[in-house]
Amino acid sequence: MAAWIGTALYLLDLVIKVVALGVVPRNRRPASGMAWLLLILVIPYVGLLLFLTLGRTSLGRRRHEQQAEVNAEVAARTAPLPTLDDEFDGPEYVRSAAALNRRLGALPAMPGNAVQLLPGYTESIAAMTAAIDEARSFVHVEFYISAWDDVTAPFFEALVRAQDRDVTVRFLFDHLGSRGIPGYQAFLAKLDAAGIEAHAMLPIHPLKGQWRRPDLRNHRKILVVDGTVAFTGSQNLVEPGYNKPKNHRAGREWVELMVKVQGPAVTALNVLFVTDWYSETGQRLEDEISRVAPPAGDVEAQVIPSGPGFATENNLRLFTTLIYSAQRRLSLTSPYFVPDESLLYAVTTAAQRGVEVELFVSEEGDQFMVFHAQRSYYEALLRAGVRIYFYPAPAILHAKFFSVDEDVAVVGSSNMDMRSFALNYEVSLMMLGPEVVARLREVEDTYRRLSKELTLDDWLARGRTSAYVDNVMRLTAALQ
């Protein structure tokens, strides 16, 4: 009997490995396919279980059809608009990047926007609260992590006041992203008591038939008020220590960057909210996307949606296009810099071409695996000539943006990691022109003054154990 069981297990092991060779690489990045194959070949049964749980990035036909439906409608409505304003006098590569974004995400670049950078945590909460208090028609809220706490209470109280004025309030929050914050059940109870129409995005309730890969998340941060003013960026709707005692004991707070937008780009941000609302509720909000916000400034801007609902990795394609186009200066800020081969080559090639390239990251990470995977790339970056700056602990530099020469500034929710490129719904805002880039440079200058530069000699002097852990975590990062 024992011999028969052993033979059966051997044959099953062999079948798993042979089948995996032909199934795992399909429509997958080579690095990701190789990482999954290595895991399955080394530990077949555990590897197969993990692959069946985490190996699928699709959210199903229904969401893809809804995304395609909205994209087609937006494309039809905006067809008469040029890719960029006819009077745009920036470099040709910017026009090419805008055309790429429009082809992939359906949203055109639009002139006439006013933008305000909000690098202060409480400053952005106050600005969003003030905008809600001015609402007369509707308020659309969509945040990856949401919590009703001492810092965000004014925001939610403003939502309640708006609703009392007969303003329509719609609220979306990511299910697992928000569930991990202490006080989640109390948060739901407060929303319910206030009568706010709220829905969890990408919910997982196996008993209700709601199941998908658990790390596919909606990572967007969007607030739209009356279709005339909007906010987007990196900040979640939670106090800066994420309501976690260990963060408070360590003095750890998140550093963010949000953007307040007025003008036609607000309509594009609202399209993203409407799309996600449609996906979660089945309700189509036609009226809210039929009105284009009037001009409010002189910044040309384009909204770039990305995520599992799209056939291509919109944000990755934009990022690499812009990085390869840099001629003089490239500044990158990302809390989780875990690039795939294409992005790593774009960044290192820019430095080797003589472009001044800098990368701002946190000195300490809040996520063990991602932090160590990120560290595994530092040597290659430093050898290529990239200057790396550590934002001082215990703060977590969570802002996500980059600038290219004096031409382009990109701010949003997307990290420069494989998760944000393949697994998360993200939103990025591309803003054009030297004026807005100069404002972003001020934020970069502040980070540089506060940060410590990492040298290659210092990095090579780190312990072997640390280097080993970094390299192992780099392998796990490829399991997409």
C-alpha positions as CSV (number, residue, x, y, z in Angstrom):
1,M,0.0,0.0,0.0
2,A,2.8,2.4,0.9
3,A,4.6,1.7,-2.4
4,W,1.4,2.4,-4.3
5,I,0.8,5.7,-2.5
6,G,4.4,6.7,-3.1
7,T,4.1,5.9,-6.8
8,A,0.8,7.9,-7.1
9,L,2.3,10.9,-5.4
10,Y,5.4,10.7,-7.7
11,L,3.2,10.6,-10.8
12,L,1.0,13.5,-9.5
13,D,4.1,15.5,-8.8
14,L,5.3,14.8,-12.3
15,V,1.9,15.7,-13.9
16,I,1.8,19.0,-11.9
17,K,5.2,20.0,-13.2
18,V,4.6,19.1,-16.8
19,V,1.3,20.8,-17.0
20,A,2.7,23.9,-15.2
21,L,5.3,24.3,-17.9
22,G,2.7,24.8,-20.6
23,V,0.0,26.7,-18.5
24,V,1.8,29.1,-16.2
25,P,3.7,31.2,-18.8
26,R,0.6,31.9,-20.8
27,N,0.0,35.7,-21.2
28,R,2.4,36.4,-18.3
29,R,5.6,38.4,-18.0
30,P,8.7,36.1,-18.4
31,A,9.9,37.0,-15.0
32,S,6.6,36.3,-13.4
33,G,6.2,33.1,-15.3
34,M,9.7,31.9,-14.3
35,A,9.0,32.8,-10.6
36,W,5.8,30.8,-10.5
37,L,7.4,27.8,-12.3
38,L,10.3,27.8,-9.9
39,L,8.0,27.8,-7.0
40,I,5.9,24.9,-8.4
41,L,9.0,22.9,-9.5
42,V,10.6,23.2,-6.0
43,I,7.5,22.7,-3.9
44,P,4.8,21.4,-6.3
45,Y,1.8,21.0,-4.0
46,V,2.2,24.3,-2.1
47,G,3.2,26.1,-5.3
48,L,0.1,24.8,-7.1
49,L,-2.2,25.8,-4.3
50,L,-0.7,29.3,-4.2
51,F,-0.9,29.6,-8.0
52,L,-4.6,28.6,-8.0
53,T,-5.2,31.2,-5.3
54,L,-3.0,34.1,-6.5
55,G,-2.1,33.3,-10.1
56,R,-5.2,34.7,-11.8
57,T,-5.3,38.5,-12.3
58,S,-8.6,38.7,-14.2
59,L,-11.6,40.0,-12.4
60,G,-14.0,38.3,-14.8
61,R,-15.8,39.0,-18.1
62,R,-18.4,41.3,-16.5
63,R,-16.0,43.9,-15.3
64,H,-14.0,43.9,-18.5
65,E,-17.2,44.4,-20.5
66,Q,-18.3,47.2,-18.3
67,Q,-14.9,48.9,-18.6
68,A,-15.0,48.5,-22.4
69,E,-18.6,49.9,-22.5
70,V,-17.6,53.0,-20.6
71,N,-14.4,53.5,-22.6
72,A,-16.4,53.3,-25.9
73,E,-18.9,55.8,-24.6
74,V,-16.1,58.2,-23.5
75,A,-14.3,57.8,-26.8
76,A,-17.4,58.6,-28.8
77,R,-18.2,61.7,-26.8
78,T,-14.6,63.0,-26.9
79,A,-13.8,62.0,-30.5
80,P,-13.9,65.6,-31.8
81,L,-11.3,66.8,-29.2
82,P,-7.6,66.9,-30.3
83,T,-5.1,64.7,-28.4
84,L,-3.5,67.9,-27.1
85,D,-4.5,71.5,-27.4
86,D,-3.6,72.8,-30.9
87,E,-1.6,75.6,-29.3
88,F,0.5,73.2,-27.1
89,D,4.1,74.1,-27.7
90,G,5.8,71.4,-25.6
91,P,8.1,68.7,-26.9
92,E,6.9,66.2,-29.4
93,Y,7.3,63.2,-27.0
94,V,4.7,64.7,-24.8
95,R,2.2,64.7,-27.6
96,S,3.1,61.1,-28.3
97,A,2.6,60.1,-24.6
98,A,-0.8,61.8,-24.6
99,A,-1.8,59.9,-27.7
100,L,-0.7,56.6,-26.0
101,N,-2.7,57.4,-22.9
102,R,-5.8,58.2,-24.9
103,R,-5.5,55.0,-26.9
104,L,-5.2,52.9,-23.8
105,G,-7.5,54.7,-21.4
106,A,-9.9,56.6,-23.7
107,L,-9.5,59.9,-21.9
108,P,-8.0,62.8,-23.8
109,A,-5.6,65.5,-22.5
110,M,-7.6,68.7,-21.9
111,P,-6.5,72.3,-21.5
112,G,-7.9,74.8,-19.1
113,N,-7.2,73.2,-15.7
114,A,-6.1,74.8,-12.4
115,V,-4.1,72.5,-10.1
116,Q,-2.9,73.0,-6.5
117,L,-0.4,70.7,-4.9
118,L,-1.3,69.7,-1.3
119,P,1.8,68.1,0.4
120,G,0.4,68.5,4.0
121,Y,-1.7,65.7,5.5
122,T,-4.1,67.8,7.5
123,E,-4.0,70.4,4.8
124,S,-5.5,68.1,2.2
125,I,-8.2,66.8,4.6
126,A,-9.2,70.4,5.3
127,A,-9.2,71.3,1.6
128,M,-11.4,68.3,0.8
129,T,-13.7,69.1,3.7
130,A,-14.1,72.7,2.5
131,A,-15.0,71.6,-1.0
132,I,-17.7,69.2,0.3
133,D,-19.2,72.0,2.3
134,E,-19.6,73.9,-1.0
135,A,-21.4,71.0,-2.7
136,R,-24.7,71.7,-4.2
137,S,-25.4,68.7,-6.5
138,F,-23.3,65.6,-5.7
139,V,-20.2,64.4,-3.9
140,H,-18.4,61.3,-5.1
141,V,-15.9,59.7,-2.8
142,E,-13.6,56.8,-3.7
143,F,-10.6,55.8,-1.4
144,Y,-8.7,52.6,-1.1
145,I,-8.5,52.9,2.7
146,S,-11.2,54.8,4.6
147,A,-11.7,55.2,8.3
148,W,-13.8,57.6,10.4
149,D,-11.4,58.8,13.1
150,D,-10.3,61.9,14.9
151,V,-8.4,63.3,11.8
152,T,-11.0,62.3,9.1
153,A,-14.1,63.1,11.3
154,P,-14.5,66.7,9.8
155,F,-14.5,65.1,6.3
156,F,-17.3,62.7,7.2
157,E,-19.2,65.3,9.1
158,A,-19.1,67.4,6.0
159,L,-20.6,64.5,4.0
160,V,-23.4,64.3,6.5
161,R,-24.1,68.0,6.2
162,A,-24.1,67.8,2.4
163,Q,-26.6,65.0,2.6
164,D,-28.8,67.1,4.9
165,R,-28.8,69.8,2.1
166,D,-30.1,67.1,-0.3
167,V,-26.8,66.7,-2.0
168,T,-26.3,63.2,-3.4
169,V,-23.4,61.5,-1.6
170,R,-21.9,58.3,-3.0
171,F,-19.1,56.5,-1.3
172,L,-16.7,53.7,-2.4
173,F,-14.0,52.1,-0.3
174,D,-11.9,49.0,-0.9
175,H,-13.2,46.1,1.1
176,L,-9.9,44.4,2.2
177,G,-7.9,47.7,2.2
178,S,-10.3,49.3,4.7
179,R,-11.1,46.2,6.7
180,G,-7.5,46.0,7.9
181,I,-7.8,49.3,9.8
182,P,-8.8,49.1,13.5
183,G,-12.4,50.2,14.0
184,Y,-13.7,48.9,10.7
185,Q,-17.0,47.6,12.0
186,A,-17.6,50.9,13.9
187,F,-16.8,52.7,10.6
188,L,-19.5,50.8,8.8
189,A,-22.0,51.4,11.6
190,K,-21.4,55.2,11.4
191,L,-21.9,55.3,7.6
192,D,-25.1,53.3,8.0
193,A,-26.3,55.6,10.8
194,A,-25.6,58.7,8.7
195,G,-27.5,57.2,5.8
196,I,-24.6,57.6,3.4
197,E,-24.9,55.3,0.4
198,A,-21.6,53.3,0.6
199,H,-20.3,50.2,-1.2
200,A,-17.2,48.1,-0.7
201,M,-15.1,47.7,-3.8
202,L,-14.0,44.3,-4.9
203,P,-15.7,42.6,-1.9
204,I,-14.8,39.1,-0.8
205,H,-17.7,37.2,0.7
206,P,-17.3,33.5,-0.2
207,L,-20.7,32.6,1.3
208,K,-22.3,35.2,-1.0
209,G,-20.5,33.9,-4.0
210,Q,-18.1,36.9,-4.0
211,W,-14.6,35.5,-4.5
212,R,-11.5,36.5,-6.4
213,R,-7.8,36.7,-6.0
214,P,-7.6,38.5,-2.6
215,D,-4.8,40.8,-3.5
216,L,-6.6,42.4,-6.5
217,R,-7.5,45.8,-5.0
218,N,-8.9,49.2,-6.0
219,H,-6.2,51.5,-4.9
220,R,-7.6,54.8,-6.3
221,K,-8.1,57.9,-4.3
222,I,-10.6,60.3,-5.8
223,L,-13.0,63.0,-4.6
224,V,-15.3,64.8,-7.0
225,V,-17.6,67.6,-6.0
226,D,-20.4,68.8,-8.3
227,G,-18.2,67.9,-11.3
228,T,-16.3,71.1,-10.9
229,V,-13.6,70.3,-8.4
230,A,-11.7,67.1,-7.7
231,F,-8.9,65.7,-5.6
232,T,-6.5,62.8,-6.3
233,G,-3.1,61.5,-5.3
234,S,-1.6,59.2,-2.7
235,Q,-3.4,59.9,0.5
236,N,-5.9,57.5,2.1
237,L,-8.8,58.6,4.1
238,V,-7.4,57.8,7.5
239,E,-5.3,59.5,10.2
240,P,-1.5,59.6,9.4
241,G,-0.7,56.7,11.6
242,Y,-3.4,54.4,10.2
243,N,-5.0,54.0,13.6
244,K,-2.5,51.4,14.6
245,P,-0.9,51.5,18.1
246,K,2.5,50.2,16.8
247,N,2.8,53.2,14.4
248,H,1.9,55.6,17.1
249,R,4.4,54.2,19.5
250,A,7.1,54.4,16.8
251,G,6.1,58.0,15.9
252,R,5.5,56.7,12.4
253,E,3.3,58.8,10.1
254,W,2.7,58.7,6.4
255,V,3.9,61.6,4.1
256,E,1.6,62.2,1.2
257,L,0.9,64.4,-1.9
258,M,-2.6,65.2,-3.1
259,V,-3.7,67.5,-6.0
260,K,-6.7,69.7,-6.1
261,V,-8.0,70.0,-9.7
262,Q,-10.5,72.4,-11.3
263,G,-11.4,72.3,-15.0
264,P,-12.1,69.7,-17.6
265,A,-9.8,67.1,-16.0
266,V,-12.4,66.9,-13.1
267,T,-14.8,65.3,-15.6
268,A,-12.3,62.6,-16.4
269,L,-11.8,61.8,-12.7
270,N,-15.5,61.6,-12.4
271,V,-15.6,59.1,-15.3
272,L,-13.4,56.8,-13.3
273,F,-15.7,57.1,-10.2
274,V,-18.7,56.4,-12.4
275,T,-17.1,53.4,-13.9
276,D,-16.2,51.9,-10.5
277,W,-19.7,52.7,-9.2
278,Y,-21.2,50.9,-12.2
279,S,-19.0,47.9,-11.5
280,E,-20.0,47.7,-7.8
281,T,-23.6,48.6,-8.0
282,G,-24.8,48.0,-11.5
283,Q,-26.1,51.7,-11.6
284,R,-25.1,53.9,-14.6
285,L,-24.8,57.5,-13.7
286,E,-25.3,59.1,-17.2
287,D,-26.0,62.7,-16.0
288,E,-22.8,62.9,-14.0
289,I,-20.5,62.4,-17.0
290,S,-22.5,64.3,-19.6
291,R,-21.3,67.7,-18.4
292,V,-17.7,68.8,-19.0
293,A,-16.3,71.1,-16.3
294,P,-15.6,74.6,-17.6
295,P,-12.0,75.9,-18.0
296,A,-10.5,77.1,-14.7
297,G,-6.8,77.6,-15.4
298,D,-4.0,77.2,-18.0
299,V,-2.7,73.7,-17.2
300,E,-3.1,70.9,-19.8
301,A,-3.8,67.7,-17.9
302,Q,-4.7,64.1,-18.7
303,V,-6.1,61.4,-16.4
304,I,-4.7,57.9,-16.9
305,P,-6.7,55.0,-15.5
306,S,-5.1,51.6,-15.1
307,G,-5.8,48.2,-13.5
308,P,-7.0,44.7,-14.1
309,G,-10.0,46.0,-16.0
310,F,-7.7,47.1,-18.8
311,A,-6.0,44.7,-21.3
312,T,-2.7,46.7,-21.1
313,E,-0.7,48.0,-18.2
314,N,-1.5,51.7,-18.9
315,N,0.5,53.2,-16.1
316,L,3.7,51.1,-16.8
317,R,3.6,52.0,-20.5
318,L,3.2,55.7,-19.8
319,F,6.0,55.7,-17.1
320,T,8.5,53.9,-19.4
321,T,7.6,56.2,-22.3
322,L,8.2,59.3,-20.3
323,I,11.4,58.0,-18.7
324,Y,13.0,57.1,-22.0
325,S,12.1,60.6,-23.2
326,A,13.9,62.4,-20.4
327,Q,16.8,64.5,-21.6
328,R,18.1,66.5,-18.6
329,R,16.4,65.6,-15.3
330,L,14.3,62.8,-13.9
331,S,13.0,62.8,-10.3
332,L,11.1,59.8,-9.0
333,T,9.2,59.4,-5.7
334,S,7.7,56.0,-4.8
335,P,7.3,54.3,-1.5
336,Y,7.4,50.9,-3.2
337,F,9.9,50.8,-6.0
338,V,9.9,47.2,-7.3
339,P,10.3,47.6,-11.1
340,D,9.8,45.0,-13.8
341,E,12.6,44.7,-16.3
342,S,11.2,47.3,-18.6
343,L,11.0,50.0,-16.0
344,L,14.4,49.1,-14.4
345,Y,16.0,49.4,-17.9
346,A,14.3,52.7,-18.6
347,V,15.5,54.3,-15.3
348,T,19.1,52.9,-15.5
349,T,19.4,53.7,-19.2
350,A,18.3,57.3,-18.5
351,A,21.1,57.7,-15.9
352,Q,23.6,56.1,-18.3
353,R,22.6,58.5,-21.0
354,G,23.6,61.4,-18.8
355,V,20.2,62.3,-17.4
356,E,20.3,63.4,-13.8
357,V,18.1,60.8,-12.1
358,E,17.1,60.7,-8.5
359,L,14.9,58.4,-6.5
360,F,13.2,59.2,-3.2
361,V,12.3,56.2,-1.0
362,S,11.6,55.7,2.7
363,E,14.6,54.8,5.0
364,E,12.4,52.2,6.7
365,G,9.5,50.3,5.1
366,D,6.1,49.5,6.5
367,Q,5.8,46.2,4.5
368,F,8.5,43.7,5.1
369,M,8.4,41.8,1.8
370,V,8.0,44.8,-0.5
371,F,10.7,46.8,1.4
372,H,13.3,44.1,1.1
373,A,12.4,43.4,-2.5
374,Q,12.8,47.1,-3.3
375,R,16.3,47.1,-1.6
376,S,17.5,44.3,-4.0
377,Y,17.5,46.9,-6.8
378,Y,19.6,49.6,-5.1
379,E,22.9,48.3,-6.3
380,A,22.0,48.2,-10.0
381,L,20.5,51.7,-9.7
382,L,23.5,53.1,-7.9
383,R,26.0,51.6,-10.4
384,A,24.0,53.1,-13.2
385,G,24.3,56.6,-11.7
386,V,20.9,57.0,-10.0
387,R,21.1,59.0,-6.8
388,I,19.0,57.4,-4.1
389,Y,17.7,59.5,-1.2
390,F,16.3,58.0,2.1
391,Y,13.4,59.9,3.5
392,P,14.2,59.8,7.3
393,A,12.5,57.3,9.6
394,P,10.2,56.9,11.3
395,A,8.1,58.6,8.6
396,I,6.8,56.6,5.6
397,L,7.2,58.5,2.4
398,H,4.0,57.4,0.7
399,A,3.7,60.1,-2.0
400,K,3.8,58.8,-5.6
401,F,4.9,61.2,-8.3
402,F,7.7,61.9,-10.8
403,S,8.8,64.8,-13.1
404,V,10.5,64.8,-16.4
405,D,12.7,67.7,-17.5
406,E,10.6,70.9,-17.2
407,D,7.9,69.3,-19.3
408,V,5.8,66.7,-17.4
409,A,4.6,66.1,-13.8
410,V,2.8,62.9,-13.0
411,V,1.0,62.5,-9.6
412,G,-1.4,59.8,-8.5
413,S,-2.1,56.6,-6.6
414,S,0.3,54.3,-8.5
415,N,3.5,53.0,-7.0
416,M,6.4,52.0,-9.3
417,D,6.0,48.3,-8.5
418,M,4.6,45.3,-10.2
419,R,1.5,45.2,-8.0
420,S,0.4,48.7,-9.1
421,F,1.1,47.8,-12.7
422,A,-0.8,44.5,-12.8
423,L,-3.0,44.0,-9.7
424,N,-4.3,47.3,-8.5
425,Y,-6.8,49.7,-10.0
426,E,-4.9,53.0,-10.1
427,V,-5.3,56.6,-11.3
428,S,-2.5,58.9,-12.4
429,L,-2.7,62.6,-13.4
430,M,-0.3,63.8,-16.1
431,M,0.2,67.6,-16.0
432,L,2.1,69.5,-18.6
433,G,4.2,72.7,-18.6
434,P,7.1,74.3,-16.7
435,E,4.9,76.1,-14.2
436,V,3.4,72.9,-12.7
437,V,6.7,71.1,-12.9
438,A,8.3,74.0,-10.9
439,R,5.7,73.6,-8.2
440,L,6.5,69.9,-8.0
441,R,10.2,70.7,-7.9
442,E,9.5,72.6,-4.6
443,V,8.2,69.4,-3.1
444,E,11.2,67.4,-4.4
445,D,13.6,70.1,-3.0
446,T,12.0,69.7,0.4
447,Y,12.4,65.9,0.3
448,R,16.0,66.3,-0.7
449,R,16.8,68.7,2.2
450,L,15.3,66.2,4.7
451,S,16.8,63.1,3.2
452,K,20.1,61.3,3.4
453,E,21.8,60.2,0.2
454,L,22.8,56.5,-0.1
455,T,26.2,55.8,-1.6
456,L,27.3,52.6,-3.3
457,D,30.1,52.1,-0.8
458,D,27.6,52.3,2.1
459,W,25.2,49.9,0.4
460,L,27.9,47.3,-0.4
461,A,29.0,47.3,3.2
462,R,25.6,46.0,4.5
463,G,25.5,42.5,6.0
464,R,25.2,39.3,3.9
465,T,22.1,38.3,5.8
466,S,20.3,41.4,4.8
467,A,21.4,41.0,1.1
468,Y,20.1,37.4,1.1
469,V,16.7,38.4,2.5
470,D,16.5,41.2,-0.1
471,N,17.1,38.8,-3.0
472,V,14.6,36.2,-1.7
473,M,11.9,38.9,-1.4
474,R,12.8,40.1,-4.9
475,L,11.7,36.6,-6.1
476,T,8.4,36.8,-4.3
477,A,7.7,40.2,-5.9
478,A,7.6,38.6,-9.3
479,L,4.8,36.2,-8.4
480,Q,2.1,38.2,-10.2
